[in-house]
Amino acid sequence: SSGINAEYGGSSHPSIVPYQGFKTFDGFIVVAANTDLQFYDLAEAVGWPWLCSNPMFSTNEMRVDNRTELLGHLEERFAEETTQFWVDAARDLSFSVSVVNDVKEAFEHAQAQHDNIVKTSLHPTENVEVKFVGHPVRYNNEDVGVYAAPPVLGQHTSDVLSELGYSQDDIRQLKNRKVVQSL
């Protein structure tokens, strides 16, 4: 609302601290403590209630002003415990912790399985199944996607050039001169 663009800060939020990703002992999490109450719960969960009584961190405005120092403390603390430890620590508190999954974990996640979000298609030249993410939205509980493996280089070149008005002879000449590649 100020008309000034915030500086980009990786996964961090420009006006809420902490609200970003952190490395844990065995993975990554995203932590969101949007309000002072949530920050107090976070301070208790990390075992550092003194953070709340420190004037540098007592309000979100002060946490934003002292972002670097606070994040240094939190980065150190989150790295000492496992991802699951932090998920469990936040379970009954007001701040949020979410696991950051790698691609394999995301594809195997129970929610991805339930939503049938992982699609497969036969690779056009390698004769193997390729996995990819399907359309995340359903309309009237119907899957709206039409799924095919990503094309290989040159797979649709002739079709596209034909649709643009090139004759088969023109396309053959472009291929012979190695201007385009086609299967």
N, C-alpha and C positions, 0 to 999 in steps of 0.2 A: 504494500500500500504506500510505501515511501517513494516509489518510482525508481529506486536504486536496486540494480541487480545484485544479488548476493554472490560472493565468490564461491566457486566450486570447491568442495572439500571431500572428494572421494565419496564414501557412503554416508558422510555426516550431514546432518541437517544444519542449515545456516543459522537458525534462530532457536534451536532447542538442543540442550546439552545435558546428558548424553542421549543421542539418537543416531546410532550408527553401528557398523560392524566392528567386531573385536575378534582377535585370535584367542582361542582357548588352548588348553594343553594338547588337545587332539583334533581340533577342527576350528570352525568359525561360528559365531552367533551374531545376531543383530539385537541390540538392546535399545529399548525406547522408554525413557522416563520423561514424559511430556510435562508433568506438573511437579510442583514442589513436593507434594505428598508422595508421588511415585518415586521421586529422587530419595526421599527419606527411607522408603521401603528398600530401595536399591542399596543405600548406604548400610542398612541393617543386614541385608543379604550378603554383602561382600565382607561383613564383619568390621566395618569402619564407620560406626555412628558419628564419630568426630567430624566426618565430612560435612554433616548438616550444621554443626555449630561453628564451623569455620566461615567467617564472613565472605571469603572468596567464593564460596559455593552455596551459600544459604538461599539464594533465589536463582531462578533460571537466568535472569539478566546478568547476575554475577558469574554464573557458570559459563555463559557465553563469553563474557569478558575475560575469563580465566580458563578458557577451553584447554589450552595446551597443558597447563599444569594438572588439571583434573583428569584429562584423558591419559596422561602419563601414569597417574596412580591407577586408574581403572585398567589400562592395558596390561600393566604389571600383574594386577590381581586376577583378571580373567584368565591370563595365561597359566596360572598356577593350578587350575582345576579343569576337569573335563567338560565337554559340551553338555553332557547329560547332567552333570552336577548343577550347572547354571540353569538349565531348563527346570530341573526339580526345585531349585532354590526359589524360582520366581512363581512357581505354580499357584500358590495361594496368596500372592502379593499383588500389588496394584500396577507394577511396571511389567513390561513385556520382554520376553526373550524368545527369539525364533532361531532355529537351526538353519545354517546355510548349507545346503546340500550340494555335492558335486553332481555331475550329470548322471552317473550311475545311480547314486542314491535318490535323485529326483525321479528317475524312471521307475525305480523299485518302490518308491514311497506308496504307502497304503492308499493315500488320497488319489495319486495318479492312477493306481490300479482300479480303484472304485470308479473314477471318472472316465476310464478307458481312454486316457489322453495319449498313451503311447501307441503310435500307429506303425505299421510295417508295409513295405512295398518291395518288390523285386528290383534289384539294381539293373539298369538297362544293359550293361555289358559284362558284369562280373557274375551274374547268376547267383547272387546271395541276397538274403533279406536285409534291408536297411531299416533301422529304427529312427523315428523322428517324432516330434511333438505335433499332435493334432490340434484342431481348432478348439480353444478352451470354452467356447460359448455354445450352448444348446438352445434351440428355439422349439417350444412345444415338445421338449424332451427329445428332439431329433438332432442327430449329428449333422451339421451343415457342411462338413468338409468333403472335398474330393481329393483323395490322397494318391500321390505318386512319388516315387523316389526323385530326389533332385536330379536334374538333367546333367549329363556329362558334357564336356566341352564339345561343341559342334553337333550335338544331338538334334537340335531343332533349326540349325542354320538354313538348310534348304527350304524348309517350310516357311520360315520367317521371310526369307528373301523372295520366295514365290508370292507370299501375301503382299509384299511391297511392290510387286509388279515385275520382278526380274524373270526373264525366261530361263528355261532349263539350260539353254546354251550359255547365257550370261553367267549363271551360277557355276557351270562346269569350268568356264574360263577363269572365274574368280578363284576356284579351288586349285586349278592348274598353276595359277600365278602365286598361290599360297597367300592370297589376300584374306581368305576365310578358310576355316577348317570345318569339316563335316564328317559325319560317320558314313 
